[in-house]
């Protein structure tokens, strides 16, 4: 069975600093997709960044970047220059092609401190 | 959320009551999903529909039924609500064109007392 593990239930970071959220997964598939979603207090699920497993280059989206280590099955999210608006729950998710069902981790609650 | 509309946003039910959560998309995509979110457990898949007229069970289908009568709409029904079904429910649509991923609805917070 495929699983996604987020081992950090809560984290905090000072405004303008850098923080890394960890995510590991387990699968026997060779082709899959990985995602990070942000859920602010509004409850809305917002896509932060995505990565296809066949791409070796790590995805980046402005202040957000990932460190994708396929052999280690690790997909960490780095937030640079943290802002107060980054305070949210962050979910790592895994999907394979075909049904595109997502498997989510249990989330990391991030608090950015002023 | 743009493209996926969920109703209602909040609901309180008594144990044993029934209700239907509605989800509609204007994105013209085939795959739709229902998830529930519980504290400390992330989001778990209840049911999904790969295309109009087809549905399949996810990880936690017990106590729920779904209906995909057309491409736009995918509803989730609780026939006899139980306190264990207190949760936040999300509908999602998978899109794949130049980009890919889920678009989520805004969620329904359901409390069963």
HADDOCK unambig.tbl for C-alpha pairs under 7 A between the chains (distance, minus, plus):
assign (segid A and resid 44 and name CA) (segid B and resid 106 and name CA) 5.47 0.50 0.50
assign (segid A and resid 45 and name CA) (segid B and resid 104 and name CA) 6.30 0.50 0.50
assign (segid A and resid 99 and name CA) (segid B and resid 50 and name CA) 6.64 0.50 0.50
assign (segid A and resid 104 and name CA) (segid B and resid 42 and name CA) 5.94 0.50 0.50
assign (segid A and resid 104 and name CA) (segid B and resid 43 and name CA) 5.85 0.50 0.50
assign (segid A and resid 105 and name CA) (segid B and resid 42 and name CA) 5.71 0.50 0.50
assign (segid A and resid 106 and name CA) (segid B and resid 40 and name CA) 5.62 0.50 0.50
assign (segid A and resid 106 and name CA) (segid B and resid 41 and name CA) 4.87 0.50 0.50
assign (segid A and resid 106 and name CA) (segid B and resid 42 and name CA) 4.04 0.50 0.50
assign (segid A and resid 107 and name CA) (segid B and resid 42 and name CA) 6.03 0.50 0.50
